[in-house]
Amino acid sequence: MITWRRLAEDDFPLLISWLEQPHVARWWNHETSPDAVERDFGSAVRRAEPAEVLLAHLDGTPVGLLQYCRLADYPEYVKELAPLAEVPAEAMTIDYLIGDPQLVGQGLGPRMIRSALRSIWHDHPRASCVLVPVVAANRASWRALEKAGLLRIASGDLEPDNPVDDPAHHLYRIDRP
């Protein structure tokens, strides 16, 4: 069973170890010094920004990370997505990772995404849909979204998180059931 709890500063060493894993570092492109992780995740941990960052636990063991937010809280991102598709006022987005490389390819990604969607629908009753842009080259990520029930609604260029990536992205959507 997957459960969630908010990321805490005490979790930063675990997060650093995950961000340093090659399968995570390839797509997340974060500095992994303690200061950099504090800079990138600390404000969400302290609830000084609207994004929520959660640890996924499988049978009590931390296995991954999920970030989610209301897109309208990040208007510059809405502007970037708008040429690809309409962004409803109450749309949410997610980003996720599986920390342990031995858990990749075992169906955990779609399970985490489905669990996260249930939490979003429950905790954010005004959320109309979830939109998720993913780098086109990150096949594992977009396949996990598809297996979790999201549909590809557009493809186009977006600024990649990792400068080594091509700007080609797919945009996935799922509407509130």
C-alpha positions as CSV (number, residue, x, y, z in Angstrom):
1,M,0.0,0.0,0.0
2,I,1.3,3.5,-0.9
3,T,1.0,6.2,1.8
4,W,2.2,9.8,1.7
5,R,3.6,12.2,4.2
6,R,5.0,15.7,3.7
7,L,8.7,16.0,3.0
8,A,10.6,17.3,6.1
9,E,14.1,18.7,6.4
10,D,15.2,15.5,8.1
11,D,14.4,13.8,4.8
12,F,17.0,15.9,2.9
13,P,19.8,13.3,3.2
14,L,17.5,10.6,1.7
15,L,16.4,13.0,-1.0
16,I,20.1,13.8,-1.8
17,S,20.8,10.1,-2.2
18,W,17.9,9.7,-4.6
19,L,18.8,12.8,-6.6
20,E,22.3,11.4,-7.0
21,Q,21.0,8.1,-8.5
22,P,21.8,8.1,-12.3
23,H,18.2,7.2,-13.2
24,V,16.9,10.3,-11.2
25,A,19.8,12.7,-12.0
26,R,19.2,12.2,-15.7
27,W,15.7,13.8,-15.5
28,W,15.7,15.9,-12.4
29,N,18.9,17.8,-12.9
30,H,19.3,19.1,-9.3
31,E,22.4,20.1,-7.5
32,T,22.8,17.7,-4.6
33,S,24.7,19.7,-2.0
34,P,22.8,20.2,1.3
35,D,22.6,24.0,0.6
36,A,21.2,23.3,-2.9
37,V,18.5,20.9,-1.7
38,E,17.6,23.4,1.1
39,R,17.3,26.1,-1.6
40,D,15.2,23.9,-4.0
41,F,12.9,22.2,-1.4
42,G,13.2,24.1,1.8
43,S,10.5,26.7,1.0
44,A,8.0,24.0,0.2
45,V,8.9,22.1,3.4
46,R,8.3,25.3,5.4
47,R,5.0,25.9,3.4
48,A,6.4,29.2,2.1
49,E,5.4,28.3,-1.4
50,P,2.2,26.7,-2.7
51,A,3.8,23.4,-4.0
52,E,3.4,20.4,-1.9
53,V,6.3,17.9,-1.7
54,L,5.5,14.4,-0.4
55,L,7.4,11.2,0.3
56,A,5.8,8.0,-1.0
57,H,6.0,5.1,1.3
58,L,5.4,1.5,0.2
59,D,4.5,-0.7,3.1
60,G,6.1,1.9,5.4
61,T,9.4,2.3,3.5
62,P,10.1,5.6,1.6
63,V,10.4,4.8,-2.1
64,G,9.7,8.0,-4.0
65,L,8.9,11.7,-4.1
66,L,5.9,13.6,-5.5
67,Q,5.5,17.3,-6.0
68,Y,2.2,18.8,-6.9
69,C,0.7,22.2,-7.2
70,R,-2.0,24.3,-8.7
71,L,-0.7,25.6,-12.0
72,A,-2.4,29.0,-11.5
73,D,0.0,29.5,-8.6
74,Y,2.8,29.6,-11.2
75,P,1.6,31.9,-14.0
76,E,4.9,31.8,-15.9
77,Y,4.4,28.1,-16.3
78,V,0.8,28.5,-17.4
79,K,2.1,30.9,-20.1
80,E,4.6,28.3,-21.3
81,L,1.9,25.5,-21.4
82,A,-0.8,27.6,-23.0
83,P,0.4,27.3,-26.6
84,L,0.1,23.5,-26.3
85,A,-3.3,23.3,-24.6
86,E,-5.9,25.1,-22.6
87,V,-4.9,25.3,-18.9
88,P,-8.0,25.4,-16.8
89,A,-8.0,27.8,-13.8
90,E,-8.0,24.9,-11.3
91,A,-5.6,22.5,-13.1
92,M,-3.0,20.8,-11.0
93,T,0.3,19.3,-12.1
94,I,2.6,16.6,-10.6
95,D,6.2,15.6,-10.8
96,Y,7.5,12.4,-9.3
97,L,10.5,10.1,-8.9
98,I,11.3,6.6,-7.7
99,G,14.4,6.7,-5.5
100,D,15.7,3.2,-5.5
101,P,16.8,2.0,-9.0
102,Q,15.8,-1.6,-8.1
103,L,12.2,-0.5,-7.9
104,V,12.2,1.1,-11.4
105,G,10.3,-1.0,-14.0
106,Q,8.3,-2.8,-11.3
107,G,5.0,-0.9,-11.8
108,L,5.6,1.4,-8.9
109,G,5.4,4.6,-11.0
110,P,1.8,4.1,-12.2
111,R,0.8,3.0,-8.7
112,M,2.3,6.1,-7.2
113,I,0.6,8.3,-9.8
114,R,-2.8,6.7,-9.3
115,S,-2.4,7.1,-5.5
116,A,-1.4,10.7,-5.9
117,L,-4.4,11.4,-8.2
118,R,-6.8,10.0,-5.5
119,S,-5.2,12.3,-3.0
120,I,-5.4,15.3,-5.2
121,W,-9.1,14.7,-6.0
122,H,-9.8,14.3,-2.3
123,D,-7.7,17.1,-0.9
124,H,-8.3,19.6,-3.7
125,P,-12.1,19.4,-4.5
126,R,-11.8,22.4,-7.0
127,A,-9.1,20.7,-9.1
128,S,-10.6,20.1,-12.5
129,C,-7.8,18.1,-14.0
130,V,-4.1,17.2,-13.8
131,L,-1.8,18.3,-16.6
132,V,1.7,16.8,-16.7
133,P,4.4,17.9,-19.2
134,V,7.1,15.3,-19.7
135,V,10.2,15.3,-21.9
136,A,9.5,13.3,-25.0
137,A,12.7,11.3,-24.5
138,N,11.7,10.2,-21.0
139,R,9.7,7.2,-22.2
140,A,9.5,5.6,-18.8
141,S,7.8,8.6,-17.3
142,W,5.3,9.1,-20.0
143,R,4.5,5.4,-20.1
144,A,3.9,5.5,-16.3
145,L,1.4,8.3,-16.9
146,E,-0.4,6.4,-19.6
147,K,-0.6,3.3,-17.4
148,A,-2.0,5.5,-14.6
149,G,-4.8,6.6,-17.0
150,L,-3.5,10.0,-18.3
151,L,-4.0,10.7,-22.0
152,R,-1.5,12.5,-24.2
153,I,-3.3,15.6,-25.4
154,A,-0.5,17.6,-27.1
155,S,3.2,17.6,-28.0
156,G,5.4,20.5,-28.5
157,D,8.5,22.4,-27.4
158,L,8.9,23.5,-23.8
159,E,11.9,24.7,-21.9
160,P,13.5,21.5,-20.6
161,D,14.6,21.2,-16.9
162,N,17.8,19.6,-18.0
163,P,19.7,21.7,-20.6
164,V,21.0,18.6,-22.3
165,D,17.4,17.7,-23.3
166,D,15.7,18.5,-26.5
167,P,12.7,20.8,-25.9
168,A,10.3,18.2,-27.3
169,H,7.7,17.4,-24.7
170,H,4.4,15.5,-24.4
171,L,1.5,16.9,-22.4
172,Y,-0.7,14.5,-20.5
173,R,-4.1,15.1,-18.9
174,I,-6.6,13.4,-16.7
175,D,-9.9,15.0,-15.7
176,R,-11.5,14.7,-12.3
177,P,-13.6,11.5,-12.3
